[in-house]
Structures are given as C-alpha cells and as structure tokens.
Amino acid sequence: MIKWTHIIIHCSATQDSGTVSWNAIRNYHINEKHWADIGYHAGIELVGTEYIVLAGRAMNRQGAHCQAGGMNKVSLGFCFIGNYDLVVPPTVMFVKGAEYVKGWMDILNIPVSNVKAHRDYESGKTCPGLKFNMDDFRDLLR
C-alpha cells in the first residue's frame, strides 16, 4: 500500500462547460500522454446545476499529476475543473472540494500543512490558478 503524505491541488486550466469534462481529461491523459489513466485521484466539476466529485485513479495507484520532487509517489492529486487564473473558483465548488479533501486528510492522517498547490512544486506553473487562494482553502480544512 502506498503511504500518502501529501495532497496536491490542481486546476484543469480549461473552462468548466457544465458537462462531464472529466472524461475528456481522462481521454487526453490516456490517448495523448499515453498514461495508464487520468493523472488525478479525484476532481470536482459542475455537471448540470450541481458540483460533483468524480473518481480518478484508484487510491492504491500512483498518480501522474506532479512529477517534480517525486510527488507522484507520495501525494494524491485533486483537480478543480476550471481556469482559476481568470476567475475565482465558485464558493460552492471551493467548499465541496475542501470537504472531500478533508475526508482524505482524516482517513490518511495528512496534516493541513501537507496540502499543497501544484505551483509549489513546478516552477512557472500557476496551478491551481492565480485566483485560487490556497490560504483560504487550507482554512476550510482546519
């Protein structure tokens, strides 16, 4: 069993269309990047009028979401669908995503200090977006 020590927060940098974009991301990761599956372990997006958390890679499999620093080997990846360089994440999405991540933290004994932004590891990246406030997000996890 993998010992998860961190959670990395991502954004898709694509517009959330209100349909299931998750499958398009999965197809891109498999067919274009030639990965075994979608790179993230879970993600959240607007489907119709509701924000839904969708499963990604199984939690017993290493992700493909943050190669820098060897983080794929020790971190779960959670993706917010949308471009948060352009807009602030919707409050409902932000809160529901935090609730899901908090569940991982509680089950796996991951401290809030180990919930990181993708940009913390990959220079030149803004992910999960310039308007995604990680301090506010971590406050929801406390």
C-alpha positions as CSV (number, residue, x, y, z in Angstrom):
1,M,0.0,0.0,0.0
2,I,1.2,3.5,-0.8
3,K,1.9,5.8,2.1
4,W,0.2,9.0,1.1
5,T,1.8,12.0,2.9
6,H,0.6,15.0,0.8
7,I,-2.3,16.2,-1.3
8,I,-1.7,18.4,-4.3
9,I,-4.4,20.7,-5.5
10,H,-4.7,21.3,-9.3
11,C,-7.0,23.0,-11.8
12,S,-7.7,21.9,-15.3
13,A,-7.0,25.4,-16.8
14,T,-10.0,24.7,-19.1
15,Q,-13.4,26.2,-18.9
16,D,-15.9,24.2,-17.0
17,S,-18.7,23.6,-19.5
18,G,-21.3,22.2,-17.2
19,T,-21.0,18.8,-18.7
20,V,-18.7,16.0,-17.7
21,S,-15.3,17.3,-18.8
22,W,-13.6,14.7,-16.6
23,N,-13.9,12.1,-19.3
24,A,-12.3,14.4,-21.9
25,I,-9.4,14.9,-19.5
26,R,-9.1,11.2,-18.9
27,N,-9.1,10.5,-22.7
28,Y,-6.4,13.2,-23.2
29,H,-4.2,11.7,-20.5
30,I,-4.6,8.1,-21.8
31,N,-4.6,8.8,-25.6
32,E,-2.3,11.8,-25.9
33,K,0.0,11.5,-23.0
34,H,-0.1,7.6,-23.0
35,W,-0.6,7.4,-19.3
36,A,-2.4,4.4,-17.8
37,D,-5.4,6.6,-16.6
38,I,-6.3,10.1,-15.7
39,G,-3.4,11.6,-13.7
40,Y,-5.5,12.8,-10.7
41,H,-7.2,10.7,-8.0
42,A,-10.3,12.8,-7.9
43,G,-11.7,16.1,-9.2
44,I,-14.7,18.3,-9.0
45,E,-16.7,20.0,-11.7
46,L,-20.1,21.4,-12.5
47,V,-22.4,18.9,-14.0
48,G,-25.8,20.5,-14.9
49,T,-26.5,22.6,-11.8
50,E,-24.5,20.6,-9.2
51,Y,-20.9,20.3,-8.4
52,I,-19.9,16.7,-8.5
53,V,-16.7,15.0,-7.2
54,L,-15.6,12.4,-9.8
55,A,-13.2,9.5,-9.2
56,G,-9.9,9.4,-11.0
57,R,-7.1,6.9,-10.4
58,A,-7.6,4.3,-7.7
59,M,-6.1,5.4,-4.4
60,N,-3.8,2.3,-4.4
61,R,-2.1,3.6,-7.6
62,Q,0.5,6.3,-8.0
63,G,-0.8,9.4,-9.7
64,A,0.6,11.3,-12.7
65,H,-0.2,14.8,-11.6
66,C,3.1,16.2,-10.1
67,Q,6.4,14.6,-11.2
68,A,8.5,17.3,-9.6
69,G,10.1,16.3,-6.3
70,G,8.9,12.8,-6.7
71,M,5.4,13.9,-5.5
72,N,3.5,11.4,-7.7
73,K,4.9,8.7,-5.3
74,V,3.6,10.3,-2.1
75,S,0.7,12.6,-3.0
76,L,-2.9,12.3,-4.0
77,G,-4.0,14.7,-6.8
78,F,-7.3,16.6,-6.6
79,C,-8.3,18.7,-9.6
80,F,-10.8,21.6,-9.8
81,I,-12.2,21.9,-13.3
82,G,-11.9,25.4,-14.5
83,N,-9.3,28.2,-15.2
84,Y,-8.6,29.9,-11.9
85,D,-6.1,32.2,-13.4
86,L,-9.1,34.0,-14.9
87,V,-11.8,33.7,-12.3
88,V,-12.2,32.9,-8.6
89,P,-13.5,29.3,-8.0
90,P,-17.2,29.3,-7.2
91,T,-17.8,29.2,-3.5
92,V,-19.9,26.1,-3.6
93,M,-17.2,24.2,-5.6
94,F,-14.5,25.5,-3.3
95,V,-16.3,24.3,-0.2
96,K,-17.4,21.0,-1.6
97,G,-13.8,20.3,-2.8
98,A,-12.4,21.1,0.6
99,E,-14.9,18.8,2.2
100,Y,-13.7,15.9,0.0
101,V,-10.0,16.7,0.6
102,K,-10.7,16.9,4.3
103,G,-12.0,13.4,4.2
104,W,-8.7,12.2,2.6
105,M,-6.8,14.1,5.3
106,D,-8.8,12.5,8.1
107,I,-8.6,8.9,6.8
108,L,-4.9,9.1,5.9
109,N,-3.7,11.4,8.7
110,I,-2.4,14.1,6.4
111,P,-1.8,17.4,8.1
112,V,-3.1,20.6,6.5
113,S,0.5,21.8,6.1
114,N,0.9,19.0,3.5
115,V,-2.0,20.1,1.3
116,K,-0.1,22.0,-1.4
117,A,-0.7,23.8,-4.7
118,H,0.8,22.3,-7.8
119,R,2.7,25.6,-8.3
120,D,4.6,24.9,-5.0
121,Y,6.5,22.1,-6.9
122,E,6.5,23.2,-10.6
123,S,8.2,26.5,-11.3
124,G,6.5,28.6,-13.9
125,K,3.1,27.0,-13.1
126,T,0.2,28.9,-11.5
127,C,-1.9,25.8,-10.9
128,P,-4.4,25.7,-9.3
129,G,-4.6,29.3,-10.5
130,L,-3.7,32.8,-9.5
131,K,-7.2,33.4,-8.2
132,F,-7.3,30.1,-6.2
133,N,-6.5,31.2,-2.7
134,M,-4.7,28.3,-1.0
135,D,-4.7,30.0,2.4
136,D,-8.5,30.3,2.3
137,F,-8.7,26.7,1.1
138,R,-6.5,25.5,3.9
139,D,-8.6,27.4,6.4
140,L,-11.6,25.3,5.3
141,L,-9.5,22.2,6.0
142,R,-8.9,23.1,9.7
